[in-house]
Amino acid sequence: MQTLPCQNGLIYPYGQDRLAIECKAPTAKKLLALPGLHLNQDGETERTLVFDVTTFDAVAEIVKPRRRRILTEQQKVAHAERIRAYRFQKCTRPKAEKPSKEPRSPSKTGIKATAIETGA
């Protein structure tokens, strides 16, 4: 589902030409003063309001949608250079010895053999 995160809530589609917003009670109180918004769901701390797409600008002034950061090519290069030292690097530790493939006897593992295993 498409959502639009905001500083004071979350806007999402609610039908063909309607939107809904989830917000806390103080923000809902400000929004309900606008014409065309009605309360759809009333929870303990959050409210869901439904409104027409034509009133989006007025709602956006109150809930303050977050804008996606757009970096220039120079900024992208500068950020990449800044974090270059923190990238994953090849391991310089010596590799561990591979275990031998021959089966270990119970005496070498420190486990005492039972009478059933020894055939006694």
C-alpha positions as CSV (number, residue, x, y, z in Angstrom):
1,M,0.0,0.0,0.0
2,Q,1.3,3.5,-0.8
3,T,1.8,5.6,2.2
4,L,3.1,9.1,2.7
5,P,4.9,9.5,6.0
6,C,4.4,12.9,7.7
7,Q,5.9,14.6,10.7
8,N,2.5,14.5,12.4
9,G,0.8,11.4,10.9
10,L,0.6,9.0,8.0
11,I,-1.5,9.6,4.8
12,Y,-2.7,6.7,2.6
13,P,-5.3,6.1,-0.1
14,Y,-8.9,5.5,1.0
15,G,-10.8,4.8,-2.2
16,Q,-10.7,6.5,-5.7
17,D,-10.7,10.2,-4.8
18,R,-10.3,10.1,-1.0
19,L,-7.4,9.9,1.4
20,A,-7.1,8.9,5.0
21,I,-4.8,10.1,7.7
22,E,-3.7,8.5,10.9
23,C,-2.6,11.0,13.5
24,K,-2.5,11.6,17.2
25,A,-5.4,13.4,19.0
26,P,-3.9,17.0,19.1
27,T,-3.2,16.9,15.4
28,A,-6.7,15.4,14.7
29,K,-8.3,18.3,16.6
30,K,-6.5,20.8,14.3
31,L,-7.5,18.8,11.2
32,L,-11.2,18.6,12.2
33,A,-11.4,22.3,12.1
34,L,-10.9,22.1,8.4
35,P,-13.9,21.7,6.1
36,G,-14.3,18.4,4.4
37,L,-12.6,16.1,7.0
38,H,-14.6,13.7,9.1
39,L,-13.6,11.3,11.8
40,N,-13.6,7.7,10.6
41,Q,-12.0,5.9,13.6
42,D,-11.4,7.1,17.1
43,G,-8.9,5.2,19.2
44,E,-7.3,5.8,22.6
45,T,-4.4,7.8,21.3
46,E,-4.8,7.9,17.5
47,R,-7.5,9.1,15.2
48,T,-8.2,8.2,11.5
49,L,-9.7,11.0,9.4
50,V,-11.0,10.8,5.8
51,F,-10.8,13.6,3.4
52,D,-11.2,14.5,-0.3
53,V,-8.1,14.8,-2.5
54,T,-8.9,18.4,-3.2
55,T,-8.2,19.4,0.4
56,F,-4.8,17.8,0.4
57,D,-2.9,21.1,0.5
58,A,-4.7,22.3,3.6
59,V,-4.1,19.0,5.3
60,A,-0.4,18.9,4.3
61,E,0.2,22.3,6.0
62,I,-0.8,20.7,9.3
63,V,0.7,17.2,9.1
64,K,3.9,18.3,7.2
65,P,4.7,15.4,4.8
66,R,8.4,14.4,4.7
67,R,10.3,15.1,1.6
68,R,12.6,12.5,0.1
69,R,16.2,13.7,0.1
70,I,17.6,14.2,-3.5
71,L,21.4,14.3,-3.7
72,T,23.4,15.8,-6.5
73,E,26.2,13.7,-8.1
74,Q,28.8,15.7,-6.2
75,Q,27.0,15.0,-2.9
76,K,26.8,11.3,-3.7
77,V,30.6,11.1,-4.4
78,A,31.4,13.0,-1.2
79,H,29.2,10.7,0.8
80,A,30.8,7.6,-0.8
81,E,34.3,8.9,-0.1
82,R,33.4,9.7,3.5
83,I,32.3,6.2,4.3
84,R,34.9,4.3,2.2
85,A,37.0,3.5,5.4
86,Y,34.0,1.7,6.9
87,R,33.3,-0.7,4.1
88,F,33.8,-4.5,4.4
89,Q,37.3,-5.5,3.8
90,K,39.0,-8.8,3.1
91,C,40.0,-10.8,6.1
92,T,43.7,-10.7,6.9
93,R,43.6,-13.4,9.7
94,P,45.1,-16.8,8.9
95,K,42.7,-19.5,8.0
96,A,41.9,-22.1,10.6
97,E,43.2,-25.6,10.1
98,K,40.7,-28.0,8.6
99,P,39.7,-30.8,10.9
100,S,40.9,-34.3,10.0
101,K,38.5,-36.7,8.4
102,E,39.4,-39.7,10.5
103,P,36.9,-40.6,13.2
104,R,37.9,-39.8,16.7
105,S,37.8,-42.5,19.3
106,P,35.9,-42.0,22.5
107,S,39.1,-41.8,24.5
108,K,40.3,-38.8,22.4
109,T,37.1,-36.9,22.9
110,G,37.0,-37.3,26.6
111,I,33.8,-39.3,26.6
112,K,33.9,-42.5,28.5
113,A,32.8,-45.6,26.6
114,T,29.9,-47.5,28.0
115,A,29.6,-51.3,28.3
116,I,27.3,-51.5,25.3
117,E,29.8,-49.7,23.0
118,T,32.7,-51.7,24.1
119,G,30.9,-55.0,23.7
120,A,31.5,-56.1,27.3
